[in-house]
Amino acid sequence: MKQLIARVMVFVTVVVLVGTSVRLLAADILTTADIQKVSGLTGITTTAKNAITGAAGDLNFAGADGKLVAIVMISTSMFDTWQKKYGGFGEPVPELGADAFRTKPKAMINYVVFRKGGTAVWIQSMGYKKDGSQTLDAKQLTDLAKIAASRMP
């Protein structure tokens, strides 16, 4: 009986360690369907990192025309750097947490940054519409961030 209990405890420990060491992937938190629903765009696809100009995210979304729409970066170590470098240009987003921020309206580049647990997420609009506005506005990025946060452990 003691051997059985010892084996079960070892199994549980291994499962817990493996489960907590798995890195969250951007594809786990946002999908092409999410981008389409929030943006109203159709034909959204994912593209590999660096496959096209600007596709520097861990996850990159392109429109039907093949041009980037959004990028997503995930990090366990960059939040403080992002906050120091870009937080001062942004505005708080309390619904995503006390230290979440996004660009102010009419900024040159729209992004939202938040963290949940030890994982930071950066979601950025890429490209422009025919009227010169960015592909995704601050509200749309915030809506995407809420979806992403809801899928994070």
C-alpha positions as CSV (number, residue, x, y, z in Angstrom):
1,M,0.0,0.0,0.0
2,K,2.8,2.4,0.9
3,Q,4.5,1.7,-2.5
4,L,1.2,2.4,-4.3
5,I,0.8,5.7,-2.5
6,A,4.4,6.6,-3.2
7,R,3.9,5.9,-6.9
8,V,0.7,7.9,-7.1
9,M,2.5,10.9,-5.3
10,V,5.4,10.7,-7.8
11,F,2.9,10.6,-10.7
12,V,1.0,13.6,-9.4
13,T,4.2,15.6,-8.8
14,V,5.4,14.9,-12.4
15,V,2.0,15.9,-13.8
16,V,2.0,19.1,-11.8
17,L,5.6,20.0,-12.8
18,V,5.0,19.3,-16.5
19,G,1.7,21.2,-16.4
20,T,3.3,24.3,-14.9
21,S,6.3,24.3,-17.1
22,V,4.4,24.4,-20.4
23,R,4.8,27.8,-22.0
24,L,1.7,29.6,-23.1
25,L,1.5,30.0,-26.8
26,A,0.0,33.0,-28.6
27,A,-2.2,30.6,-30.6
28,D,-3.7,29.4,-27.3
29,I,-5.2,32.8,-26.6
30,L,-6.2,34.4,-29.9
31,T,-7.5,32.9,-33.2
32,T,-8.3,34.2,-36.7
33,A,-12.0,33.9,-35.8
34,D,-11.4,36.3,-32.8
35,I,-9.7,38.9,-35.1
36,Q,-12.5,38.6,-37.7
37,K,-15.2,38.9,-35.1
38,V,-13.7,42.0,-33.3
39,S,-12.5,43.7,-36.5
40,G,-15.2,42.9,-38.9
41,L,-12.5,41.9,-41.4
42,T,-12.8,38.6,-43.4
43,G,-10.2,36.3,-44.8
44,I,-7.9,36.6,-41.8
45,T,-5.0,34.1,-41.7
46,T,-1.9,33.5,-39.6
47,T,1.5,33.9,-41.0
48,A,4.8,32.7,-39.7
49,K,7.2,34.9,-37.8
50,N,9.3,37.0,-40.3
51,A,7.5,35.5,-43.3
52,I,6.4,39.0,-44.3
53,T,7.6,42.4,-43.4
54,G,6.7,43.3,-39.9
55,A,5.6,39.8,-38.8
56,A,7.7,39.9,-35.7
57,G,5.2,38.5,-33.3
58,D,4.8,35.1,-31.7
59,L,1.6,35.1,-33.6
60,N,0.9,37.2,-36.7
61,F,-2.4,37.8,-38.4
62,A,-2.8,38.9,-42.0
63,G,-5.8,40.1,-44.0
64,A,-7.2,38.7,-47.2
65,D,-4.7,40.9,-49.1
66,G,-1.8,39.3,-47.4
67,K,-0.9,42.4,-45.4
68,L,-0.5,42.3,-41.6
69,V,-3.4,43.2,-39.4
70,A,-2.1,42.4,-36.0
71,I,0.8,40.8,-34.1
72,V,0.8,39.2,-30.7
73,M,3.9,38.8,-28.5
74,I,4.0,36.8,-25.3
75,S,6.8,37.0,-22.7
76,T,7.5,36.0,-19.2
77,S,10.3,38.6,-18.8
78,M,9.5,41.7,-21.0
79,F,6.6,43.4,-19.2
80,D,8.7,45.7,-17.1
81,T,10.7,46.7,-20.1
82,W,7.6,47.3,-22.2
83,Q,6.0,49.3,-19.4
84,K,9.1,51.5,-18.9
85,K,9.6,52.1,-22.6
86,Y,6.0,52.5,-23.7
87,G,3.8,52.8,-20.7
88,G,4.3,56.6,-20.4
89,F,2.9,57.1,-23.8
90,G,-0.2,55.1,-23.0
91,E,-3.3,55.2,-20.9
92,P,-4.4,52.7,-18.2
93,V,-6.7,49.9,-19.1
94,P,-8.1,48.9,-15.6
95,E,-10.4,46.2,-17.0
96,L,-7.2,44.3,-17.9
97,G,-5.4,44.8,-14.6
98,A,-3.9,47.6,-12.6
99,D,-0.7,47.9,-14.7
100,A,-2.2,47.3,-18.2
101,F,-1.9,50.1,-20.7
102,R,-2.7,50.9,-24.3
103,T,-1.8,53.7,-26.7
104,K,-3.8,56.9,-26.4
105,P,-6.3,57.8,-29.1
106,K,-4.8,58.9,-32.4
107,A,-1.4,57.5,-31.5
108,M,1.0,56.5,-34.3
109,I,0.8,52.8,-33.4
110,N,-2.1,51.2,-31.6
111,Y,-1.2,48.5,-29.0
112,V,-2.4,47.1,-25.7
113,V,-0.2,45.5,-23.1
114,F,-1.2,43.5,-20.0
115,R,-0.1,40.7,-17.9
116,K,-1.8,37.9,-16.1
117,G,0.2,35.9,-13.6
118,G,3.8,35.8,-14.8
119,T,2.9,36.2,-18.5
120,A,2.9,39.5,-20.4
121,V,1.0,40.0,-23.7
122,W,1.5,42.7,-26.3
123,I,-1.2,43.0,-29.0
124,Q,-0.5,45.5,-31.8
125,S,-2.4,46.8,-34.8
126,M,-0.5,46.6,-38.0
127,G,-1.3,48.5,-41.2
128,Y,-3.8,51.1,-42.2
129,K,-7.2,51.3,-43.7
130,K,-7.9,53.3,-46.9
131,D,-9.0,56.3,-44.8
132,G,-5.6,56.4,-43.1
133,S,-6.8,55.0,-39.7
134,Q,-5.1,52.0,-38.2
135,T,-6.5,48.6,-39.0
136,L,-7.5,48.0,-35.3
137,D,-8.4,50.8,-32.9
138,A,-7.8,50.9,-29.2
139,K,-11.2,49.5,-28.3
140,Q,-10.8,46.6,-30.7
141,L,-7.4,45.8,-29.3
142,T,-8.8,46.0,-25.8
143,D,-11.6,43.6,-26.8
144,L,-9.0,41.2,-28.2
145,A,-6.9,41.5,-25.0
146,K,-10.0,40.6,-22.9
147,I,-10.5,37.5,-25.0
148,A,-6.8,36.6,-24.6
149,A,-6.8,37.2,-20.9
150,S,-9.9,35.0,-20.5
151,R,-8.0,32.1,-22.0
152,M,-4.9,32.5,-19.9
153,P,-4.4,30.4,-16.8
